[in-house]
Amino acid sequence: ITFFIFFALPSDPALLACGKTCSPSRLAEIKHSLGLDQTFLKQFWEFFKGLFIGRDFGDQSVRVHCDAPCLGISFQTDTPVLTTLLDDFPADLSLGLGAAVFFLILGVGLGTVAAVRRGKAADKAAVGLALLGVSVQIYFVGLLLLYLFVDKWQILPASGYTPITQDPGAWFQGLILPWVTLVIVYLALYTRLTRSSMLEVLAEDYMRTARAKGLSSPRVVLKHGLRAAITPIITIFGMDVGSLIGGSAVITESVFGINGIGKLAVDSVQNSDLPVILGTTLFAATFVVLANVVVDVVYGLVDPRVRLA
C-alpha cells in the first residue's frame, strides 16, 4: 500500500529526481535507471525482490547495486536508503529508549501512589501534574528548556546528538533536555493510565483477601496489585517505544537539532525524496510490529493467566 501511494500517484518520481532544468532525454534516462519506465507491477516486484536478494539500478554502462534489504536509492544523495536510515538510527535509539525508561518508571510510580492515596494530597498532585503534561506541547517545552538551561543559566551545552562511542559524557549531556521534554509529555499518559488501572485492581476481592491474610500493604500493592494492573500499560509502552525508535519524535528532533530518522522523514518530504519517505515509513512500521511481538512475550512473563490461556 505504501509503495502504491508513493509510486502510482500522478506525481512523477523521475521528474522530481531530474530537477527544475530537465530535458526530455535526461528524463528518459532517469526513468530507465530507476526502473520507472516499467509497469507498476514490475516495479513493485523489483522493489519486493530487492528486500530479500538486492537489486541493480541503471543500465549496463552505469550500474549501481543495492544489497538486500534494499529500500531504494535516494533521489537527493544517490545513496542506498537503508544506509542513510542506519546512520541516523543510533540517535533515535538513544532518544527513544532513554526517554521511555524514565517516563515508564516515573509514570507508573506516580500513578501507583495516586491510586493508593486516592483523594489525598498525593493523588491530587499527581493528577494535576498529569493534566499539566497533557496540556503542554513538545515544541513549547523544548524551547522553554533550551532557553532556561542553555541560553539563560548556561547549565548545559547546546543540545545535539553525539555518538556514545565517541564521547559518553557529551552523549548524555546532549540528550538530557530531549529526554526531559519527552518525559514531561508522556508522563501524563502513564500516570493517568496506571492510576485508573490500579484503582480497578485494588477493588478486586483477591486484594482484600491478601490484606485479610496479614500481608503488608507494600507487598499487596506491588506484588499483587501492580503486577495485575501493569498489563494495559505494557501494551501502550510497547507501541510508544516502537514509534519513538522508528522516528516518531519528529518535533523533538527538530527542536533540539538531532539528526534522527524523524528529522530525516521531514527533510525527505520537503525534498520530495520518495524512496526515503517510503523507507522511513517501512522502517518505523517494522519497529512497531516488533514492539508488539515483544509485548506479547512480556505478557506471559508478567501475568501467568496469559500463559494458561
C-alpha positions as CSV (number, residue, x, y, z in Angstrom):
1,I,0.0,0.0,0.0
2,T,2.8,2.4,0.9
3,F,4.6,1.6,-2.4
4,F,1.4,2.3,-4.3
5,I,0.8,5.6,-2.6
6,F,4.3,7.0,-3.4
7,F,4.9,5.5,-6.9
8,A,1.4,5.2,-8.5
9,L,0.1,8.6,-7.8
10,P,0.1,11.3,-10.5
11,S,3.4,12.9,-9.4
12,D,6.4,11.7,-11.5
13,P,9.3,10.5,-9.3
14,A,11.7,10.8,-12.2
15,L,10.7,14.4,-12.8
16,L,11.4,15.1,-9.1
17,A,14.8,13.5,-9.3
18,C,15.7,15.3,-12.5
19,G,15.3,18.8,-11.0
20,K,14.0,22.0,-12.4
21,T,16.1,22.1,-15.6
22,C,15.4,18.7,-17.2
23,S,15.5,17.8,-20.8
24,P,13.2,15.0,-22.2
25,S,16.3,12.9,-23.0
26,R,17.6,13.3,-19.4
27,L,14.1,12.5,-18.0
28,A,14.0,9.3,-20.1
29,E,17.4,8.2,-18.8
30,I,16.4,8.8,-15.2
31,K,13.2,6.8,-15.7
32,H,15.2,3.9,-17.2
33,S,17.9,4.0,-14.5
34,L,15.2,4.0,-11.7
35,G,13.1,1.4,-13.4
36,L,10.2,3.8,-13.7
37,D,9.7,3.0,-17.4
38,Q,8.4,-0.4,-16.4
39,T,4.8,-1.4,-15.5
40,F,3.7,-0.7,-11.9
41,L,3.5,-4.4,-11.1
42,K,7.1,-4.9,-12.4
43,Q,8.3,-2.0,-10.3
44,F,6.6,-3.5,-7.2
45,W,8.1,-6.9,-7.9
46,E,11.6,-5.4,-8.3
47,F,11.2,-3.5,-5.0
48,F,9.9,-6.5,-3.2
49,K,12.7,-8.7,-4.6
50,G,15.3,-6.1,-3.6
51,L,14.2,-6.5,0.1
52,F,15.4,-10.1,0.0
53,I,18.1,-10.5,-2.6
54,G,19.0,-6.9,-3.6
55,R,18.7,-5.2,-6.9
56,D,20.5,-3.2,-9.6
57,F,19.8,0.4,-10.7
58,G,20.9,1.9,-14.0
59,D,21.9,0.3,-17.3
60,Q,24.8,-1.8,-18.3
61,S,27.1,1.2,-18.7
62,V,26.4,2.7,-15.3
63,R,25.0,0.1,-12.9
64,V,24.6,0.5,-9.1
65,H,24.0,-2.5,-6.9
66,C,21.9,-2.2,-3.8
67,D,22.4,-5.0,-1.3
68,A,19.5,-6.7,0.4
69,P,17.5,-5.5,2.2
70,C,17.3,-2.8,-0.4
71,L,14.8,0.1,0.2
72,G,15.8,2.0,-2.9
73,I,18.2,4.8,-3.8
74,S,17.7,8.3,-2.6
75,F,16.9,10.9,-5.3
76,Q,18.8,13.6,-3.5
77,T,22.0,11.8,-2.4
78,D,22.2,8.8,-4.7
79,T,22.9,6.6,-1.7
80,P,21.0,3.5,-0.5
81,V,18.1,4.5,1.7
82,L,18.9,1.7,4.2
83,T,22.4,3.1,4.7
84,T,21.0,6.6,5.5
85,L,18.5,5.1,7.9
86,L,21.1,3.0,9.7
87,D,23.4,6.1,10.1
88,D,20.5,8.0,11.8
89,F,19.1,5.1,13.8
90,P,21.5,5.3,16.8
91,A,20.2,8.8,17.6
92,D,16.6,7.6,17.6
93,L,17.5,4.5,19.7
94,S,19.3,6.7,22.3
95,L,16.5,9.2,22.4
96,G,13.6,6.8,22.4
97,L,14.9,4.2,24.8
98,G,16.3,6.7,27.2
99,A,13.1,8.7,27.4
100,A,11.0,5.5,27.6
101,V,12.8,4.2,30.7
102,F,12.3,7.5,32.5
103,F,8.6,8.1,31.7
104,L,7.7,4.5,32.4
105,I,9.3,4.4,35.9
106,L,8.1,7.8,36.9
107,G,4.6,7.4,35.3
108,V,4.0,4.0,37.0
109,G,5.4,5.3,40.3
110,L,3.2,8.4,40.4
111,G,0.1,6.5,39.2
112,T,0.6,3.9,41.9
113,V,1.0,6.5,44.6
114,A,-2.1,8.4,43.3
115,A,-4.2,5.2,43.4
116,V,-3.1,4.1,46.9
117,R,-3.6,7.7,48.2
118,R,-6.8,8.3,46.4
119,G,-8.5,11.6,47.3
120,K,-5.5,12.8,49.3
121,A,-2.9,15.4,48.6
122,A,-0.5,13.0,46.8
123,D,-3.4,11.9,44.5
124,K,-4.4,15.5,43.6
125,A,-0.8,16.5,43.0
126,A,-0.2,13.5,40.6
127,V,-3.4,14.2,38.8
128,G,-2.6,17.9,38.5
129,L,0.9,17.1,37.1
130,A,-0.7,14.7,34.6
131,L,-3.1,17.4,33.4
132,L,-0.2,19.8,33.1
133,G,1.7,17.3,31.0
134,V,-1.3,16.7,28.7
135,S,-1.8,20.5,28.2
136,V,1.7,21.4,27.1
137,Q,3.2,20.6,23.7
138,I,6.7,19.4,22.8
139,Y,7.8,22.5,20.9
140,F,6.8,24.7,23.8
141,V,8.5,22.6,26.5
142,G,11.6,22.1,24.3
143,L,12.1,25.7,23.5
144,L,11.5,26.7,27.2
145,L,14.1,24.2,28.4
146,L,16.6,25.4,25.8
147,Y,16.1,29.0,26.9
148,L,16.4,28.3,30.6
149,F,19.2,25.7,30.7
150,V,21.2,26.6,27.7
151,D,20.8,30.3,27.0
152,K,19.9,31.9,30.3
153,W,21.5,29.7,33.0
154,Q,24.1,28.1,30.8
155,I,24.0,24.9,32.8
156,L,24.0,22.6,29.8
157,P,25.6,22.9,26.4
158,A,23.6,23.2,23.2
159,S,21.6,20.0,22.7
160,G,22.6,17.7,19.9
161,Y,23.5,14.0,19.4
162,T,27.0,12.8,19.9
163,P,27.6,9.0,19.5
164,I,28.1,7.3,22.8
165,T,31.2,5.5,21.4
166,Q,32.8,8.9,20.6
167,D,32.1,10.7,23.9
168,P,29.8,9.2,26.5
169,G,29.7,12.5,28.5
170,A,28.7,14.6,25.5
171,W,26.2,11.9,24.5
172,F,24.5,12.1,27.9
173,Q,24.5,15.9,28.2
174,G,23.2,16.4,24.7
175,L,20.2,14.1,25.4
176,I,19.2,15.4,28.8
177,L,16.8,18.1,27.6
178,P,15.2,16.0,24.8
179,W,14.6,13.2,27.4
180,V,13.1,15.6,29.8
181,T,10.9,17.0,27.1
182,L,9.5,13.6,26.1
183,V,9.2,12.6,29.8
184,I,7.0,15.6,30.6
185,V,4.7,14.9,27.7
186,Y,4.4,11.1,28.1
187,L,4.4,11.1,31.9
188,A,0.9,12.4,31.9
189,L,-0.5,9.4,30.0
190,Y,1.3,6.8,32.1
191,T,0.3,8.4,35.4
192,R,-3.3,8.5,34.5
193,L,-3.3,5.0,33.0
194,T,-1.6,3.5,36.0
195,R,-3.9,5.2,38.4
196,S,-7.0,4.1,36.6
197,S,-5.8,0.5,36.3
198,M,-4.6,0.3,39.9
199,L,-7.9,1.6,41.2
200,E,-9.7,-1.2,39.4
201,V,-7.3,-3.8,40.8
202,L,-7.4,-2.5,44.4
203,A,-11.1,-3.0,44.4
204,E,-10.9,-6.7,43.5
205,D,-11.8,-9.4,46.0
206,Y,-8.4,-11.1,46.0
207,M,-6.8,-7.8,47.1
208,R,-9.0,-7.7,50.2
209,T,-8.2,-11.4,50.8
210,A,-4.5,-10.7,50.7
211,R,-4.9,-7.9,53.2
212,A,-7.0,-10.1,55.4
213,K,-4.2,-12.7,55.5
214,G,-2.0,-10.2,57.1
215,L,0.3,-9.3,54.2
216,S,1.9,-5.9,54.4
217,S,0.4,-3.0,52.4
218,P,3.6,-2.5,50.2
219,R,3.6,-6.2,49.3
220,V,-0.1,-6.3,48.5
221,V,0.2,-3.2,46.3
222,L,3.5,-4.0,44.5
223,K,3.4,-7.8,44.2
224,H,-0.3,-8.4,43.7
225,G,-1.8,-5.1,42.6
226,L,0.8,-3.6,40.3
227,R,1.5,-6.9,38.6
228,A,-2.1,-7.3,37.6
229,A,-2.5,-3.6,36.7
230,I,0.5,-3.3,34.5
231,T,-0.8,-5.3,31.6
232,P,-2.5,-2.5,29.7
233,I,0.5,-0.2,30.5
234,I,2.8,-2.7,28.7
235,T,0.6,-2.6,25.6
236,I,0.8,1.2,25.4
237,F,4.5,1.2,26.3
238,G,5.4,-1.2,23.5
239,M,3.6,0.9,21.0
240,D,5.3,4.1,22.2
241,V,8.8,2.6,22.3
242,G,8.3,1.2,18.8
243,S,7.1,4.5,17.5
244,L,9.9,6.5,19.2
245,I,12.7,4.2,18.0
246,G,11.1,4.3,14.5
247,G,11.4,8.1,14.3
248,S,8.1,9.4,15.7
249,A,9.9,12.0,17.8
250,V,9.9,14.4,14.8
251,I,9.3,17.6,16.7
252,T,11.7,16.8,19.5
253,E,14.5,16.1,17.0
254,S,13.7,19.3,15.0
255,V,13.7,21.4,18.2
256,F,17.0,20.1,19.6
257,G,18.8,19.6,16.3
258,I,19.1,15.8,16.4
259,N,19.7,14.2,13.1
260,G,17.4,11.2,13.6
261,I,15.0,9.3,11.4
262,G,12.2,11.6,12.3
263,K,14.1,14.6,11.0
264,L,15.2,12.6,8.0
265,A,11.5,12.0,7.2
266,V,10.6,15.7,7.4
267,D,13.5,16.6,5.2
268,S,12.6,13.9,2.6
269,V,9.1,15.2,2.5
270,Q,10.3,18.8,1.9
271,N,12.7,17.5,-0.8
272,S,10.1,15.1,-2.3
273,D,12.6,12.3,-1.9
274,L,10.1,9.4,-2.4
275,P,12.4,6.4,-1.8
276,V,13.5,7.9,1.6
277,I,9.9,8.6,2.6
278,L,8.9,5.0,1.7
279,G,12.0,3.7,3.5
280,T,11.3,5.6,6.7
281,T,7.6,4.5,6.7
282,L,8.5,0.9,6.4
283,F,11.3,1.2,8.9
284,A,9.0,2.7,11.5
285,A,6.3,0.1,10.8
286,T,8.8,-2.6,11.3
287,F,9.7,-1.4,14.8
288,V,6.0,-1.1,15.8
289,V,5.4,-4.7,14.7
290,L,8.5,-5.9,16.6
291,A,7.4,-4.0,19.7
292,N,4.0,-5.7,19.6
293,V,5.7,-9.1,19.4
294,V,7.9,-8.3,22.4
295,V,4.8,-7.1,24.3
296,D,3.1,-10.5,23.6
297,V,6.1,-12.3,25.1
298,V,6.3,-10.0,28.1
299,Y,2.6,-10.6,28.8
300,G,3.3,-14.3,29.6
301,L,6.1,-13.3,31.9
302,V,4.1,-10.7,33.8
303,D,0.7,-12.4,34.0
304,P,0.6,-16.2,34.4
305,R,-3.0,-16.2,33.3
306,V,-1.9,-15.4,29.8
307,R,0.3,-18.5,29.7
308,L,-2.6,-20.6,30.9
309,A,-4.8,-19.2,28.2
